[in-house]
Amino acid sequence: MKPALMLTLVLGTTTACLSSEDGGGSSSGNGSQKSRDWKVGDCAGPDTSQSKDGFQGLDCDDPKATIKALAVKDGEIFAGAVECPAGTDEIISVKVSFGGNAATSGIPSKTICGRNLSGDHPGDAGAGGGQLVVGDCVDDQAKEVPCATGGGNKVLALTKTAEECPAEADNPIKLFPSPGRPYDAICTSKA
């Protein structure tokens, strides 16, 4: 799990940087950048030349490709404000850098909601990764855990207040408010 940004609770997301002067980039083997306009269905793979969590755009049949874009959204400064579709395994923040390093000082321009090309899907409900969704499990500190471990609380709903939780949610978890996140309470019941 990657560090939280600006006190935002980020569950199961990865921040990665692709830089170029016009907003997106795809590294070639020699390190040069070329423009990339991300679309649903595009693929990417690891590129650690700019950041340890970096990704580069690749053809989907490239053996280095690891994810496929399920959705392409506008960039968000607050990572918790990004709402990706169910089944998202990786969230990649594409950043723009004007003369600096996007990995440390870029401005988010796009957010890619990606699904692993492999059979490993931590973003599926209950699998322990991706964005928090109904059907996932969390521990008492609101950290997502795989439901198969049996030690968590099942997420029944995500609401603005604990008072909005359904009656069967016997263990609501109140979160510290975070800019952009659409919920401040995780309505749970013992799994």
C-alpha positions as CSV (number, residue, x, y, z in Angstrom):
1,M,0.0,0.0,0.0
2,K,1.3,3.5,-0.9
3,P,1.4,6.5,1.4
4,A,-1.7,8.5,1.9
5,L,-1.8,12.0,0.3
6,M,-2.6,15.0,2.4
7,L,-4.3,13.1,5.1
8,T,-6.6,11.4,2.6
9,L,-7.5,7.8,3.5
10,V,-6.5,5.9,0.4
11,L,-7.4,2.2,0.5
12,G,-5.7,-0.1,-1.9
13,T,-4.6,2.5,-4.4
14,T,-1.3,3.1,-6.2
15,T,-0.1,6.5,-7.3
16,A,2.1,6.4,-10.4
17,C,3.5,9.2,-12.5
18,L,3.8,9.6,-16.2
19,S,5.3,12.9,-17.3
20,S,5.5,15.0,-20.4
21,E,4.9,18.6,-21.1
22,D,1.4,18.1,-22.4
23,G,0.0,15.8,-19.7
24,G,0.6,12.2,-20.4
25,G,3.6,10.2,-21.4
26,S,4.8,6.9,-22.5
27,S,8.4,6.1,-22.0
28,S,10.3,4.4,-24.8
29,G,13.3,2.2,-24.2
30,N,15.7,5.2,-24.4
31,G,13.8,7.3,-21.8
32,S,12.3,9.8,-24.1
33,Q,8.7,10.9,-23.7
34,K,5.9,10.9,-26.3
35,S,2.4,12.3,-25.9
36,R,-0.3,9.9,-24.8
37,D,-4.1,10.5,-24.8
38,W,-5.4,7.8,-22.5
39,K,-8.6,6.0,-23.5
40,V,-10.6,3.1,-22.0
41,G,-9.0,-0.2,-23.2
42,D,-5.5,1.2,-23.3
43,C,-2.8,-0.8,-21.5
44,A,0.2,0.0,-19.4
45,G,3.1,-1.6,-17.5
46,P,5.7,-0.7,-14.9
47,D,8.2,2.0,-15.6
48,T,10.5,2.8,-12.7
49,S,12.7,5.2,-14.6
50,Q,10.8,8.2,-13.1
51,S,9.2,6.7,-10.0
52,K,9.3,3.4,-8.1
53,D,5.5,3.2,-8.8
54,G,5.7,4.5,-12.4
55,F,3.7,3.1,-15.3
56,Q,4.2,3.5,-19.1
57,G,1.6,3.1,-21.8
58,L,2.1,-0.1,-23.8
59,D,0.3,-2.1,-26.5
60,C,-2.0,-4.6,-24.8
61,D,-0.2,-7.5,-26.4
62,D,3.2,-6.4,-25.1
63,P,4.4,-8.9,-22.5
64,K,5.3,-6.0,-20.2
65,A,1.7,-4.8,-20.1
66,T,0.1,-5.5,-16.7
67,I,-3.1,-3.4,-16.6
68,K,-5.9,-2.3,-18.9
69,A,-7.8,1.0,-18.4
70,L,-11.4,0.4,-17.3
71,A,-12.0,4.2,-17.0
72,V,-10.1,7.4,-17.6
73,K,-11.1,10.3,-15.3
74,D,-9.9,13.8,-14.7
75,G,-7.0,14.2,-12.4
76,E,-7.7,14.8,-8.7
77,I,-5.4,16.5,-6.2
78,F,-7.2,14.5,-3.4
79,A,-6.8,10.8,-4.2
80,G,-9.9,9.9,-2.2
81,A,-12.0,11.9,-4.6
82,V,-11.4,9.5,-7.4
83,E,-14.3,7.0,-7.9
84,C,-13.3,4.1,-10.1
85,P,-15.6,1.4,-11.3
86,A,-15.9,-1.9,-9.4
87,G,-13.1,-4.3,-10.2
88,T,-10.4,-1.6,-10.4
89,D,-7.1,-3.1,-9.2
90,E,-4.8,-0.1,-9.8
91,I,-5.4,3.6,-9.7
92,I,-2.7,5.5,-11.6
93,S,-2.4,9.3,-11.4
94,V,-1.0,10.7,-14.6
95,K,0.8,14.0,-13.7
96,V,1.9,17.0,-15.7
97,S,5.3,18.5,-14.9
98,F,6.5,21.8,-16.2
99,G,10.3,21.5,-16.0
100,G,10.3,19.4,-12.8
101,N,9.9,15.8,-12.0
102,A,6.3,14.6,-12.1
103,A,7.0,11.9,-9.6
104,T,7.7,14.6,-6.9
105,S,6.0,17.8,-8.1
106,G,3.6,17.1,-10.9
107,I,0.0,18.2,-11.1
108,P,-2.6,15.4,-11.7
109,S,-4.1,15.6,-15.2
110,K,-5.8,12.2,-15.6
111,T,-6.6,9.2,-13.4
112,I,-6.5,5.8,-14.9
113,C,-8.7,3.1,-13.3
114,G,-6.9,-0.1,-14.3
115,R,-7.7,-3.8,-14.2
116,N,-4.9,-6.3,-14.0
117,L,-4.3,-8.3,-17.1
118,S,-3.3,-11.3,-15.0
119,G,-5.9,-13.4,-13.0
120,D,-4.9,-11.6,-9.8
121,H,-7.7,-9.1,-9.0
122,P,-7.4,-7.4,-5.5
123,G,-10.0,-4.9,-6.6
124,D,-12.8,-7.4,-6.6
125,A,-15.2,-7.1,-3.7
126,G,-13.7,-9.0,-0.7
127,A,-10.3,-9.6,-2.2
128,G,-8.5,-7.0,0.0
129,G,-7.3,-4.4,-2.5
130,G,-8.5,-1.7,-4.9
131,Q,-11.0,0.9,-3.8
132,L,-13.2,0.2,-0.8
133,V,-16.6,-1.0,-2.0
134,V,-19.6,-2.7,-0.6
135,G,-18.7,-6.4,0.0
136,D,-15.1,-5.7,1.1
137,C,-13.9,-6.3,4.6
138,V,-12.0,-3.9,6.9
139,D,-10.3,-4.2,10.2
140,D,-11.3,-2.0,13.2
141,Q,-8.8,0.7,12.0
142,A,-10.6,0.9,8.6
143,K,-7.8,-0.9,6.7
144,E,-9.0,-3.1,4.0
145,V,-8.3,-6.8,4.5
146,P,-9.2,-9.9,2.4
147,C,-12.6,-11.3,3.6
148,A,-11.1,-14.8,3.4
149,T,-9.0,-14.1,6.5
150,G,-12.1,-14.0,8.6
151,G,-10.8,-11.3,10.8
152,G,-12.6,-8.3,9.4
153,N,-15.8,-6.5,9.3
154,K,-18.0,-6.7,6.2
155,V,-18.7,-3.4,4.5
156,L,-22.5,-3.0,4.0
157,A,-22.5,0.6,2.9
158,L,-20.4,3.7,2.6
159,T,-22.2,6.9,3.9
160,K,-21.5,10.5,4.9
161,T,-22.5,9.8,8.5
162,A,-22.7,6.8,10.8
163,E,-26.4,7.6,11.4
164,E,-27.1,6.9,7.7
165,C,-25.9,3.3,8.1
166,P,-28.4,0.5,7.6
167,A,-29.8,-1.1,10.7
168,E,-27.8,-4.3,10.2
169,A,-24.5,-2.4,10.4
170,D,-23.7,-3.1,14.0
171,N,-20.1,-1.7,13.8
172,P,-20.0,1.6,11.9
173,I,-16.5,3.1,11.6
174,K,-16.4,6.9,11.6
175,L,-13.5,8.3,9.5
176,F,-11.7,11.6,9.8
177,P,-13.2,13.9,7.1
178,S,-11.2,13.9,3.9
179,P,-11.6,16.4,1.0
180,G,-13.3,14.9,-2.0
181,R,-14.0,11.4,-0.5
182,P,-17.7,10.7,-1.0
183,Y,-18.1,9.0,2.4
184,D,-17.0,9.6,6.0
185,A,-18.5,6.4,7.6
186,I,-17.9,2.7,6.7
187,C,-21.1,0.8,7.7
188,T,-19.9,-2.6,8.8
189,S,-21.0,-5.8,10.5
190,K,-18.8,-8.6,11.8
191,A,-17.9,-10.8,8.8
